[in-house]
Amino acid sequence: MKLLMRWTLAMGVFTILSCNTTTDTKEQDAAFDYVVGQFADIKVLRYQIPGFEDLTLKEQKLVYYLTQAGMEGRDIMWAQNYRHNLTIRKALEQVYQNYQGDRNADQWLSFDTYLKRVWFSNGIHHHYSNAKIMPEFSQEYLTQLLVATGAELSGEAFDVIFDDHDAKKVDLSKDSDIVLNSAINMYGPDVTTADVEAFYGKMTVDADQPIEIGLNTRLVKENGVLTEQVYKSGGLYGTAIDRIIFWLEKAYGVAENPNQENALKLLITYYQTGDLATWDEYSVAWVKATEGNIDWINGFIEVYNDPKGYKGSFEAIVQIKDFDMSQKMSVLSEQAQWFEDNSPLMESHKKKEVKGVSYKTVIVAGEAGDASPSTPIGVNLPNNNWIRQAHGSKSVSLGNVINAYNSAGGSGRLQEFAHDQEEVALEQAYGQLADKLHTALHEVVGHASGQINPGVGTPKETLKSYKSTIEEGRADLFGLYYLMDPKLQELGLVTDWEATGKAAYDGYIRNGLLTQLIRLNLGDDVEESHMRNRQWVSAWVFEKGADQGIIQKVVRDGKTYYDVQDYQKLRALFGELLRETQRITSEGDYQAAKDLVENYGVKVDQTIHAEILERDSQFKSAPYSGFINPILVPELDEQGEIAGFSIKQLDTFEEQMLYYSDTYGNL
């Protein structure tokens, strides 16, 4: 199974983003204020929707209806993340809106920050680290607030805010019962890993065209018997799903072409029935719906939040095509077979025919669920491997989101963590382009590459809890291998392939071994799949290359740096690790996957970690960023029909969060 690519980005040196992809548009305004505010470890940004005004009214309606369909599912993501999230959110929001006391007091300011962190994470667990967000106000103070505002919060839902229960949303520790010890609400609180493996292990699916079992259900025990609660109309989350269906039906009425109509009709049927065979039919139809100016992602898609990799998180993204950038980057799709044929994979692991990988740059018009406020910059779907092989896939780069990151400004972290001025100069000149190309290579050719040996199960079955980080690392390595290849210049994608590759390699090692540690608390292991993959890739090539003079660890004035000294040999190491990672995937080698991740991707050198945190403390820019969404406001004529739209940008993060709860509070 090929997984959806998700990079939750941080501002600063550890992920410098790709080039401006939304220039020459009417709405692009140099005076636009991209920064909304900052709290705790979060910076909140806003983005524009360039080109929306150039759409026809019918196309604008389609964008609006699809955006509304996404927002109606917002509460589902909150409920999926943790069983008490909605109860807690409603109580805290009532306090926030009605408290008449001192809003300058230290404990109130701590409450204010806590609520904003919960809003940003769609629940009480950190959106990236998965650790429970601990308040800096007392239980007694919260009780006073509840009494003063008439809000109700009691029992386990109150206690869990302060105690050590349900400490991690997703717990992937190797010695843990990863289902029982994960707070994620995709399983009942008494369901164990053994329960899940036994339940789904008994299911039989078509070997050639397997459905994604468990994707849209919650597995619980009822009277001691395991049973699935299905997400559908009339089922679990049915009130929200009915609202999603309402707007999808409106979208169907203004679809641009028959292929879009077919896809939307199947998506509606899927939500009505919960039938996963229909979900596959929809996914095939969606992949084939490539014409038109508007596209969308909507459904239970991501499996990263499930420690066992079955359950999809609700997600919605509405997209307008950026034709100029899409045309420039389509060359990668056209050359996908060349990249596969010339990769260092074993011949038996190469695909003989890479099916239509559609790559486009798009303009985001709205995001919801697992895509908001923290958003991806690249998406590759569908996830079901047989559909990808038989019908192809769609890869998109979220151009205006990337532009907003770039325009929001950086920090001095590059100067602090780069080894020397040559590394700084390469990053400044080529780093943004290198990152854009790495994202594209990762999505278009990385996830599309390789094949599983006949008779070997899917990575979800064979690699188990390691499958997500192995898949993301595999796609990263595919991109890294080709970032130092003259083919990119031959294709017209770069003007200096070697300098671009050097910037990419420097940045990846710097991030994987140093700067991504800024995201962790001292003493923590690496838990998140993408962070793990960046560390095990970087740590493995450093270990193998240290004795060969490929990468040198440098300590200067008490500060640690990594200096890449031979880029071509480093490329060879990336290729060697790519070959091995594909072998692990193709053969379903669980032990090798475990050894790679546990030996290189989980543990952190605590001395270096403390040093990095100390060095980073001088910078005020938060390590995580996310977005509020523009609001499409219908303008009605005298007959009450939609005659046009205006785009409203809200002033504050809290304004949007309260508006969402009031407008789309369906559960």
N, C-alpha and C positions, 0 to 999 in steps of 0.2 A: 504494500500500500504506500503510495506516495503522499506525503503529508503537506498540508498547507504551510507555506513559508510565512513566518511571522517574525519581524524584527521590531521589538519595542525599543525605540531609540532614546538615547540619552544625548543631551547637549554636550558639546565639548569635544576634546580630542579623541575620545575613545570610539566615537562613531561620527566622522565627518561626512556629511551627506552629499548626495549627488547634485549635479549642476541644475541651474534654473531651467525647469522644463515648461514654464508657462509664460514666456515672454510674448510680447506683441499681442496682447489681448486688451480689450477695452477696459475691463475692470481692474487690470493690474495697476496699482497705484503706489508709487514710491513712498507716499505719506501714510500708507495703511499701517496701523499699529497691530503688529502680529502678537504682541505679548499682552496677555490678560492679567496675569499675576503669578505669584509664587508663594508656596507654603511648604513647610517640612522639606521633603526631598523632591517636590513636584514643581515644575513650571507649566503653567497653563497657557496655551497659545490659541490663536484663531486662524482660520484660513479663508480665502476668497474662492469664488466659483467663476473663474474667467470663462467667457463663452456662453454662459447661460442665457444672456440676453439675445444671442444670435440664434437660439433654437426657435422653432415654430411654437405656437401656442399649444398645439397638440403634444409636441415633445416636452414642453415645460410641464404640462399636466402629468405626463408619464413620470417624469422625475419627481414631481410632488407626490403623486400617489404611491410610488415605490418608497419614497422617503418616509411617508406616514406609516406604511406597512412595516418598515423596520422599527420605527419608534414604538409601535404598539407592542412589540416583543421585548421591550427593555426590561420589564419586571421579571421576565423568564430568566434572564442572565443572573439577576440578583438572587432569585430563588435557587437556581442551579449552583451558584457559588457556595451557599451555606443555608441551612434550613431556617435559621433565625434572622437572616439578613433583612427581609422586608419588615418584620416586626420591629427590629432595631431602628431601621431607617425611618419608619413612620413616626416612631416616638421621638427620635432625635430631631426630625424636621419640625414636629409640633413644638418642641422646646425652642428651637431656633427662631421660629416665626412669632411665638407668643411671649417669650420671656421679657419682662419689664424691668428686670434688675440691672445691676451694674455690668455693662458690656465691655468695660475696660479692665475689670478685675483679672488677675493672672489666671485663675481657674476657668473663667469664661473664655479667655483667649485660647486656652488649651482645649476647651470643648469645641470652639470654633474650628481650630486646626484639625482636631480629630474627625469632626463631621466631614470636612472637606476631603480628608484622606480616605474616609469610607466612601464618599461619593465617587472619588476618582477610581477606586478599586472595585466598584460595584459590590461592595461588601466589606466585612471587617478584616479581611486578609489582604495583605499587600499584593498589588496587581502583578508584581514581578517576582519577589522573593518567596511568596506564598505564606510567609510568616504572619501570624495574627498581629494586627496593629494595636499596640498597647497605649491606652490613654495616659495623659499626664495630669489628669484631674482625679479626684478621689471618688469612691463610691458614695460617700456621704453627700458630696456636692451634686452628683448626678441625681441622687434621690431628692435633694432640695429643688433642683430644676424641674423634675417631673411633677412634684407636688405643686410648685408655683404655676405651672402651665396646664395642669390637668392631663398631662400625657401619661400613658400607661405602659409600663415595661417592668416585668417581674419574672421571677423564677429563673430557669436556665438562661433565657434570653437576656436577662439583666446580668446574671452572674458571669456569663462567659466573656463579657466585655473586660472583666478584670482578672479572672482566674487563668489557670494554665491548661484548661481543657480545650480541645480542638485547636491546638497550637499552630497547625499547618493546614492550609487548604489542600495541598497535595504533598504527601510525604513519600519520597522515593528512596529513603534510606535503605541500604541493602539488607539490613537485618530486621526491617520493620514489616509488620503486616500492612502493606501499602494501601489497602482499601480501608481496613478498620481504623487506621490511624490518620487517614486523610479526612478533613472536615467537609470536603466537597459533597454536595447534596445530590449526587448522581446515583448514590446507593443509600439504603437505609443505614442508620447509625450503628446497627448491629450486624451488618453484612461484612463478611471477611473475604480476604483474597481467595481462600480455598473455596468459599461459596461461589464466587464469581467464576473461577476456573472450572468448577464442576458444572455450573449451570450452562455456561456457554460451550463448554467442552462436549456436551451431549447433543448440541444442535448440529444438524447436517445442512450444508448449503451446496449449491451447485459449484463444483470445483472450478469450472471455467468462467462462470459469471456470478461470483458470490456476492450476496447482499452484505451490507455493513451491519451485521447483527448487533443489536443493542444500541444503535446510534441515537434513537429518539425515544429512549425509555429510561425510567428510574427503576432500579432493581431493589426490591424490598422484601422483607419477611412478613407474611400475614399468617398469623397462627402457626408460626414456625416453618411455613412453606414459602420458598422463594417464588416471587411473581414479578412481572414487569408492569409498571404503570406507564402507559403510552402517552406521549405528547401529541395530542390531536384535539380537534373539535369534539367536545363532549368528554374528553379525557383529561389527563393531567395538563394544567395550564390552559385549559380549554377556553376560558373567558378571554385571555389575551390572544390566543390563536384565532378565535372568531373575529377579533378586530383586525388581525393581520389579513385574514381572508377577505374581509370587507374591502380593504384598500387594494388588495391584489385583484379583486374583481373589477374595481374601477380602472386599475392599470391595464387589465386585459382589454377593456373597452377602447383604449387609446394606444394600443400596441402599434409599433411602426410597421410590422410585416407579419406574415403568417407564421414564420418560425418563432418569433417572439410570442405570438398568441398561443401556439402549441405549448411552448415551455411554461408560460404562465398558467395555462389551463391545467397542466400536469402538476405544477407546484400547488395550486389550489386543491386539487384532488388529494395530493399527498397530505396536506394539512387537515383535510376533512377526514381522511381514513387512517393516517399514520402508517400506511403500507410502505415498506422499504423497497419493494419491487417497483412501486410507483416513483419512489425517490430516484432510483436508478434510471427509470424511463425519463424522468425530468432532467437528470444530469446529462444524459445523452442529448436530449433536445436542447438543453441550454448550451452545451458545447457547440452544437450545430448552428445556433442562433448568433451568427457573427456579423450580420448586416445590421445597419441602423446606427444611430448616434448615441443610443442609451443602452446601458447594460446594468446588471445588478448581481449582487450576491445576497442570498436570503435563505436561511435554514439552520439546522443543527449540524454544524460543520466541524469545528475544531475539536480534536480529541486530546489536546495537551492537558486539559484540566481533569481528565480521567486517568488515574494512575495505571489502569489496565488498558487504556487506549480504545475503549469501545464507544463511550458516550460523547456525543457532539454538543458543543456549547452553541447557544443561539447567537447568530451574527448576521448583520445586514450592512451592506455598502452599496450605495447608488452612484453610478459612474456615467460621465459624459466623455466621449472619446476626444483625445487630443491627437488630431490626425497628423500634424507635422512631426511630433516626436515619435509617434507610433510608426510612421513610415521610415524614419531614420533607424529605428531599432529592430524593424522587422527582418533585417539582414540576419540576425541571430537565429530566428525561426527558420529562415530559408537554409541556413548552414548547419542545422542541428545534426544532420546525419554525418557531416564531415567531422564535427567535434566528437561524435560517438566513435566513428571509425578510427580516429587518430588518438584516442585516449589511451592511457596506460592500463586499462582494464584487461583482464584475461579475455581471450577471444570468445570463450564460451559464455562470458558474462555480458558481452556487448549485444545491443539490440540490432538485428539485421535491418529493421525498418523503424525509424523513429516517427511515430504518427504525429500529424499536424499539431505542433506546439504554437498556439496563437499568442503573440506577445504585443501588447499595446501599452502606451502611456495614456492614462485617463485622468480626468478631473473629477474629484470626489464632490458629490453634491450633498451627501449626508451619510452618517455612520451610526450604528447602534449595536447594543449587545456587547459581545466580546471584542468588537472593533472600536469601542468608544468608552471613555475618553482616550485611553491609550490605543493607538492605532498602528496597524502594519504600514509598511511602505511598499510592500510587494505581496501579491497574492497569486497562488497557482492552484487551480482547481480543475476538475473534481479530484477528490482524494481516492476514490475507488480505483484500484490499479487496473482492473480489466477494462474499465471504461477508458482510461488514459491510453492503454495499449491499442484498443480497438477503434476508438473514436477521437483520440487526441485530448488536448486540454487547453485552457486559457490561462495565460500569464499576464498580469497587469502590474504596472508601476504607477503609484498614486502621485501623479506629478505635482498637483497644487499643494499636497501635504508636504512633499519633499521641499518644495519652494518655500513653504512657510517655515519649516525648520531652518533652512538656510538664511532666510531673511530675519529670523528672530535674533540673530547674533550669536557669537561664540564666547570663548573665554581664553585665558592664558594657559590652559592646560597643555596645549601642544608644546609650548616652550618649556614647560616644566617637565614633561615626561619623555620628550624626544631625546635621543642620544646626543645629537649634535646639530649644528645649523644646516648641514647638508640634508639631514632627515627632515628638518623643518621646512626647508625650501622645496623639497620634493612633495611634501604633503600639501603645501600651500599652492603649488603649481598644478599638481596632478591628482591630489587626494580625492576631490569631489568626483571627478570623472572616473577614477579607479573604483570608488564605492558604487557609482551608478552601474558600471559594467559588471562588478561583482554581483550586485543584486540581479541584474539581467541574466548573467551566466548561471547563477545559482538556480533561478527560476526556470529559465527556458531550456537549458541543456542539462543542468544538474539533476533536478527532480525527474526529468524525462529520461535520464540515461539508465543503462543497466537493466538486467533482467534476472529474475529468480529462477534457480534451477528447477527443472520438472520434478514434481512430487514434493517440493519444499513448501511449507505453509507461508502465509504472509508474515512480515516482520512483527506484526502485533502478536502473532501466535508463537513465533520462534524466538524473537529477541525480547519479548515481554516489555518490562519497564524501561529497557534501554533503547527501544526501537525509535523513539522520537529523536533523541540526541544523536543516534547513529545516522538516521536519515538526514538530519540537518547538517551534520558534519560531513557526510558524503557529498551533499550538494555544495557545501562550502568548498570542499577540496576540489571538486570538479571545476568550480569557478577559479580558484586559486591557481590551479595548474595552467589554465589558459590565459590568465592575466599576464603571464610572462611569455607570450607567444607572438611572434611577428605576424601571425595570421590576423590579429586584430587590426593592425595597421593596413594590411592588404585589403581588408574589408572596409576600410575607411572609417573605422570607429575611433581611432586614436591617431595622433600625429607623431607620437614617440612611444612605441610599445614598450621599450625597455624602461624608460623613466616612469611610465604609468605603472608597470609591473613592480618596480622598486617601491614606489609610494604605497601600492597595495600591500606588499609583503611587510614593509615596515609597520604600517598601520595595523595589520592583522596581529602581528606578534606583540606589538606594544599593547594592544587592547587585550589579547588573550592572556598575557602573562602579568600585566600590570593594571591598566586603568579600569578594566571592568570590575576590579575588586572594590572600587569606590561604591558599588551598589550593595555590597555586603556589610553586615555588622561584623566587627572583629570577633573571631571565634567561630563564625558560621561556616559550614560546608557550602559548596556550590550545589544548588538544587535545580534551578531552572534549566530546561533542556538546551536552549541556545547558548547560555553561558557555559554550560558543561562542554558543549561541543567546541566552542572557541578555545576553552582551556585545554581539552585533551588533544586537539589538533596542534596547538602552539607548544604545549609541554612535550609532546611526543617528538616533534621535529627538533625542538631545542635539545632534548636528550640525545637524539641520534646524531645531531649535527655539531654538538659542542666539541667533541674530540677531533672532528674533521675541520675545525676552523670555519664552520658555516655560520653559526650564531655564537656571539660572545656575550657573556654576562659581564657588565661593567659596573663597578661600584666606585663612585667619584664623590668626594665630599659627603660621604655617608648616604648617598642616594643611588638607587639601583636603576640601571638601564639595560636594554638589550640592543646589541649592534649586529645587524645582518651584514656579514662580510663576503658572502658568496651567494648571489641571488640565483644563479643557474643551478647550483648544487641544492639550494633550498627548494627550487622548483622540482628537482628530481625527488627530494624527500616527500614533498606534497603528493607527487605522482605515486610514489611507493605506498604511502598511507591511503591514498584513494583506492588503489588496487586492492589493498587488504580490506578496507572498509566495504568495498563492493563484494569481495569474497564473503565476508561475514554476512552481508545481506543476502547474497545469492544462495549461500549454503545454509543459512539459518543457524550460524554458529553462536549460540548463546554465551558460552563460556568465554570466547574470544571478545565478544561485545562487552561482557561484564568486566573482563580484565582491562580492556582499553579504557573504559569510562571510569572505573573505580581507581585504577592506578594513576591515571593522568588527569581526570576531569572533575574530581569531587573534593579532594583535600586541598587546603590552601596553606602555603607557607606563612605562618602567623607573624614572623618577624617582618617579612616583606609587606604583608597586609597592613600591619600597624604603621609601617613607614609610608605606604601609599596614602592611607587615611590622613596621616599627619601632613603630608605634602599637599594633599587636596584641600585641607581645611582653609587655606588662604582664599579659595575661590567661592564666590557667592552663588554662582549659577547652579541650579539644582541638577542632579544626575538623571532625572526622569522628566519626560515631557509628554503632554497630551493636549487634546483640543476640546474646545466647545465648538458646536456646529452652527453654521449660519442657519437662520430660520426662513423658510420660504413662506411668504405671506400672500394668500390669494387676494386678488382685487376683483370685486364683483360688479357686474353691470346692473342695470335697473331691473332686469328679470331675475337677478340673483345667480346668474351664471358666471363662471370664472372668465374674466376678460384679460387677465394678465397676472403677473406676480411681482412683488418687491422682495428684496433680500434684506433681512434685518440681522445686524450683528449685535448681540447682547454685550453689555458692559462688563459683567462679572460672571465668574464661574458659578457662584451660588444662585444667581438669578436663573441661569439655565437649568441647574439641577432641580430647583423648586418648581420651575415651569414644567419640566418633564414629569415630575411626580404628580403634579396637579392634572396634567393633560393626558398622560399615558399610564396612570396608576391602575392597572387592570387586575392585579392580583392582591 
